[in-house]
Amino acid sequence: MVKNGGNMHCSGELSDMKARYELVSVGKSDECGCPEEEWVIFMVCVTIHLEPVTGGHIFLDTGDWQDEKLVNCQNIEQLRAAAVDWVNNMPINNSL
């Protein structure tokens, strides 16, 4: 996977994800029982939460910054791919 502007696509398949990123945990939400996965993608902690009807949520946490968004998806593979795409397209400030 190429960071920022690369054209390599992530399928969202578990084997593809595990080959590129660190899978931290897989389980169900304590609050609602929906499937959740935690990943480290390009040094960003990512939690994906698949909703039964509405799609899924992606939560990003870099330690100093957090964000989340709702994603229209049909399955966990599409949600994983959307998470990778979001992290891959985050702007980077190298002027520090």
ROSE-4610 file (N, C-alpha, C; in Angstrom, 1 decimal, always signed):
// ROSE-4610
residu = [M/M/M/V/V/V/K/K/K/N/N/N/G/G/G/G/G/G/N/N/N/M/M/M/H/H/H/C/C/C/S/S/S/G/G/G/E/E/E/L/L/L/S/S/S/D/D/D/M/M/M/K/K/K/A/A/A/R/R/R/Y/Y/Y/E/E/E/L/L/L/V/V/V/S/S/S/V/V/V/G/G/G/K/K/K/S/S/S/D/D/D/E/E/E/C/C/C/G/G/G/C/C/C/P/P/P/E/E/E/E/E/E/E/E/E/W/W/W/V/V/V/I/I/I/F/F/F/M/M/M/V/V/V/C/C/C/V/V/V/T/T/T/I/I/I/H/H/H/L/L/L/E/E/E/P/P/P/V/V/V/T/T/T/G/G/G/G/G/G/H/H/H/I/I/I/F/F/F/L/L/L/D/D/D/T/T/T/G/G/G/D/D/D/W/W/W/Q/Q/Q/D/D/D/E/E/E/K/K/K/L/L/L/V/V/V/N/N/N/C/C/C/Q/Q/Q/N/N/N/I/I/I/E/E/E/Q/Q/Q/L/L/L/R/R/R/A/A/A/A/A/A/A/A/A/V/V/V/D/D/D/W/W/W/V/V/V/N/N/N/N/N/N/M/M/M/P/P/P/I/I/I/N/N/N/N/N/N/S/S/S/L/L/L]
num = [1/1/1/2/2/2/3/3/3/4/4/4/5/5/5/6/6/6/7/7/7/8/8/8/9/9/9/10/10/10/11/11/11/12/12/12/13/13/13/14/14/14/15/15/15/16/16/16/17/17/17/18/18/18/19/19/19/20/20/20/21/21/21/22/22/22/23/23/23/24/24/24/25/25/25/26/26/26/27/27/27/28/28/28/29/29/29/30/30/30/31/31/31/32/32/32/33/33/33/34/34/34/35/35/35/36/36/36/37/37/37/38/38/38/39/39/39/40/40/40/41/41/41/42/42/42/43/43/43/44/44/44/45/45/45/46/46/46/47/47/47/48/48/48/49/49/49/50/50/50/51/51/51/52/52/52/53/53/53/54/54/54/55/55/55/56/56/56/57/57/57/58/58/58/59/59/59/60/60/60/61/61/61/62/62/62/63/63/63/64/64/64/65/65/65/66/66/66/67/67/67/68/68/68/69/69/69/70/70/70/71/71/71/72/72/72/73/73/73/74/74/74/75/75/75/76/76/76/77/77/77/78/78/78/79/79/79/80/80/80/81/81/81/82/82/82/83/83/83/84/84/84/85/85/85/86/86/86/87/87/87/88/88/88/89/89/89/90/90/90/91/91/91/92/92/92/93/93/93/94/94/94/95/95/95/96/96/96]
x = [+0.9/+0.0/+0.9/+0.7/+1.4/+0.7/+1.4/+0.8/+0.6/-0.5/-0.8/-0.6/-1.7/-1.7/-1.3/-1.0/-0.7/-2.0/-1.8/-2.9/-3.2/-2.5/-2.7/-3.9/-4.8/-6.1/-6.0/-6.7/-6.9/-8.2/-8.3/-9.6/-10.5/-9.8/-10.6/-10.7/-10.2/-10.2/-9.3/-9.6/-8.8/-7.4/-7.1/-5.8/-5.0/-5.6/-4.9/-4.6/-5.5/-5.3/-4.2/-4.2/-3.3/-1.8/-1.7/-0.4/+0.2/-0.7/-0.2/-0.2/-1.2/-1.4/-1.5/-1.5/-1.5/-3.0/-3.4/-4.7/-4.6/-5.2/-5.1/-6.1/-7.4/-8.4/-9.6/-10.3/-11.6/-12.6/-13.8/-14.8/-16.1/-16.9/-18.2/-18.2/-18.9/-19.0/-19.7/-19.1/-19.7/-21.0/-21.2/-22.5/-23.6/-23.4/-24.5/-24.3/-23.2/-22.9/-22.6/-22.4/-22.0/-20.6/-20.2/-18.8/-17.9/-16.8/-15.7/-14.4/-13.5/-12.1/-11.3/-10.1/-9.1/-7.9/-7.4/-6.2/-5.3/-4.0/-3.0/-2.7/-3.1/-2.9/-2.1/-0.9/+0.1/+0.2/+0.4/+0.6/-0.6/-1.8/-3.0/-3.9/-4.3/-5.2/-6.6/-7.1/-8.4/-9.3/-10.5/-11.6/-12.7/-13.1/-14.2/-15.3/-16.5/-17.7/-18.8/-19.2/-20.2/-21.6/-22.4/-23.8/-24.7/-25.8/-26.6/-27.3/-27.7/-28.5/-27.8/-27.2/-26.8/-25.4/-24.7/-23.3/-22.3/-21.4/-20.4/-19.8/-19.1/-18.4/-16.9/-16.1/-14.7/-14.2/-13.4/-12.9/-11.4/-10.8/-9.4/-8.8/-7.7/-7.0/-5.5/-5.0/-3.5/-2.9/-3.6/-3.1/-3.4/-3.1/-3.3/-4.6/-5.1/-6.2/-7.1/-8.4/-9.4/-10.4/-11.0/-12.0/-12.9/-14.0/-14.9/-15.8/-16.3/-17.2/-18.1/-19.3/-20.2/-20.0/-19.9/-19.6/-20.8/-21.2/-22.2/-21.5/-21.8/-21.1/-22.0/-21.7/-22.6/-22.0/-20.7/-20.0/-18.7/-18.1/-16.9/-15.7/-15.7/-14.6/-14.6/-15.8/-16.0/-15.6/-16.0/-15.6/-14.1/-13.5/-12.0/-11.4/-11.8/-11.2/-11.5/-12.6/-12.9/-12.0/-11.7/-10.8/-9.4/-8.9/-7.6/-7.5/-8.6/-8.6/-8.6/-9.4/-9.4/-8.0/-7.4/-6.1/-5.1/-5.1/-4.2/-4.3/-5.4/-5.6/-5.6/-5.2/-5.0/-3.9/-4.1/-3.0/-1.9/-0.7/+0.5/+1.2/+1.5/+2.2/+3.7/+4.6/+6.0/+6.8/+6.1/+6.9/+7.2/+7.0/+7.3/+8.8]
y = [-1.2/+0.0/+1.2/+2.1/+3.3/+4.5/+5.2/+6.3/+7.5/+8.2/+9.5/+9.5/+9.2/+9.4/+8.1/+7.0/+5.7/+5.2/+4.3/+3.7/+2.3/+1.8/+0.4/+0.3/-0.7/-0.9/-2.0/-1.7/-2.7/-3.3/-4.7/-5.3/-5.4/-5.2/-5.4/-6.8/-7.7/-9.1/-9.3/-10.1/-10.3/-10.6/-11.6/-12.0/-10.8/-10.0/-8.8/-7.8/-7.6/-6.6/-7.1/-8.3/-8.9/-8.9/-9.0/-8.9/-7.5/-6.5/-5.1/-4.3/-4.7/-3.9/-4.8/-4.2/-5.0/-5.1/-6.3/-6.6/-6.7/-5.8/-5.7/-6.6/-6.5/-7.3/-7.4/-8.5/-8.8/-9.2/-8.6/-9.0/-8.3/-8.3/-7.6/-6.4/-5.4/-4.2/-4.6/-4.1/-4.3/-3.6/-2.5/-1.7/-2.3/-2.8/-3.2/-4.6/-5.2/-6.5/-6.6/-5.4/-5.4/-5.8/-6.3/-6.7/-5.5/-5.6/-4.6/-5.2/-4.4/-4.8/-3.6/-3.8/-2.8/-3.1/-2.1/-2.2/-1.1/-1.3/-0.2/-0.1/+1.0/+1.3/+2.5/+2.4/+3.5/+4.3/+3.6/+4.1/+4.9/+4.7/+5.2/+4.1/+4.3/+3.3/+3.4/+2.4/+2.4/+1.4/+1.8/+0.9/+0.9/-0.2/-0.3/-1.0/-0.5/-1.0/-1.2/-2.4/-2.7/-2.7/-1.8/-1.7/-2.7/-3.2/-4.2/-3.7/-2.4/-1.9/-0.6/+0.2/+1.5/+1.6/+0.5/+0.6/+0.4/+1.3/+1.1/+2.4/+2.4/+3.5/+3.2/+4.3/+4.2/+5.2/+4.8/+5.7/+5.7/+6.9/+7.1/+7.7/+7.3/+7.8/+7.8/+9.0/+9.2/+9.5/+9.6/+10.0/+11.4/+12.3/+13.8/+14.2/+13.3/+13.7/+12.5/+12.7/+11.7/+12.2/+11.2/+11.5/+10.3/+10.5/+9.3/+9.7/+8.7/+8.9/+7.7/+7.9/+6.9/+6.5/+5.3/+4.8/+3.9/+4.2/+3.3/+2.1/+0.9/-0.3/-1.5/-2.5/-3.7/-4.8/-4.8/-5.8/-5.3/-6.2/-5.8/-5.6/-6.3/-6.1/-4.6/-4.2/-2.8/-1.8/-2.1/-1.2/-1.1/-2.2/-2.3/-1.5/-1.7/-0.9/+0.6/+1.0/+2.4/+3.0/+2.2/+2.7/+2.9/+1.9/+2.1/+3.3/+3.4/+4.6/+5.9/+6.0/+7.2/+7.5/+6.5/+6.8/+7.1/+6.4/+6.6/+8.0/+8.6/+9.9/+11.1/+10.8/+11.8/+12.7/+14.1/+15.0/+14.8/+14.9/+14.8/+16.2/+16.7/+17.9/+17.6/+17.7/+17.4/+18.6/+19.7/+21.0/+21.2/+20.2/+20.4/+20.5]
z = [+0.0/+0.0/+0.0/-0.9/-1.0/-0.4/+0.5/+1.3/+0.4/+0.5/-0.1/-1.6/-2.3/-3.8/-4.5/-3.7/-4.4/-5.0/-6.0/-6.7/-6.3/-5.4/-4.9/-4.1/-4.4/-3.8/-2.7/-1.6/-0.6/-0.8/-0.8/-1.1/+0.2/+1.4/+2.6/+3.1/+2.3/+2.7/+3.9/+4.9/+6.1/+5.8/+4.8/+4.5/+3.9/+3.1/+2.5/+3.6/+4.5/+5.6/+6.5/+6.9/+7.8/+7.3/+5.9/+5.3/+5.3/+5.5/+5.4/+6.7/+7.6/+8.8/+10.0/+11.1/+12.4/+12.9/+13.0/+13.6/+15.1/+15.8/+17.3/+18.0/+17.6/+18.2/+17.3/+17.5/+16.8/+17.8/+17.8/+18.7/+18.5/+19.5/+19.4/+20.4/+20.1/+20.9/+22.2/+23.3/+24.6/+24.8/+24.0/+24.1/+23.3/+22.1/+21.3/+20.7/+20.8/+20.2/+18.8/+18.1/+16.7/+16.5/+15.4/+15.1/+15.1/+15.8/+15.8/+15.6/+14.9/+14.8/+15.1/+15.7/+15.9/+15.1/+14.4/+13.5/+13.8/+13.4/+13.3/+11.8/+11.2/+9.8/+9.7/+9.1/+9.0/+10.3/+11.4/+12.8/+13.3/+12.7/+13.2/+13.8/+15.0/+15.6/+15.0/+14.5/+13.7/+14.3/+14.7/+15.1/+14.1/+13.6/+12.7/+13.4/+13.1/+13.8/+12.8/+12.5/+11.5/+12.1/+11.6/+12.0/+11.2/+11.7/+11.0/+9.8/+9.8/+8.6/+8.0/+8.8/+8.3/+7.8/+7.8/+7.3/+8.4/+8.6/+9.7/+10.1/+11.2/+11.7/+11.7/+11.4/+11.4/+12.4/+13.4/+14.4/+14.3/+14.1/+14.1/+15.3/+15.8/+17.0/+16.8/+16.8/+16.6/+18.0/+19.0/+20.3/+20.6/+19.7/+19.8/+19.1/+18.2/+17.3/+17.1/+17.1/+16.9/+15.9/+15.2/+14.3/+14.0/+13.5/+13.2/+12.0/+11.3/+10.3/+10.0/+9.5/+9.2/+7.7/+7.4/+6.0/+5.5/+4.3/+3.7/+3.1/+3.7/+3.2/+3.4/+2.7/+2.8/+3.7/+3.9/+4.7/+5.3/+6.1/+6.8/+5.9/+4.8/+3.8/+3.2/+2.9/+2.4/+3.4/+4.7/+5.8/+6.0/+6.0/+6.1/+5.0/+3.8/+2.6/+2.8/+3.3/+3.5/+4.6/+5.6/+6.6/+6.1/+5.3/+4.7/+3.8/+3.0/+2.1/+2.8/+3.9/+4.7/+5.3/+5.9/+6.5/+5.4/+4.3/+3.2/+2.6/+2.7/+2.1/+3.1/+4.4/+5.3/+4.9/+5.0/+4.7/+5.8/+5.3/+6.2/+6.2/+7.5/+7.6/+8.0/+7.1/+7.4/+7.8/+8.0/+8.2/+9.7/+10.6/+12.0/+12.3]
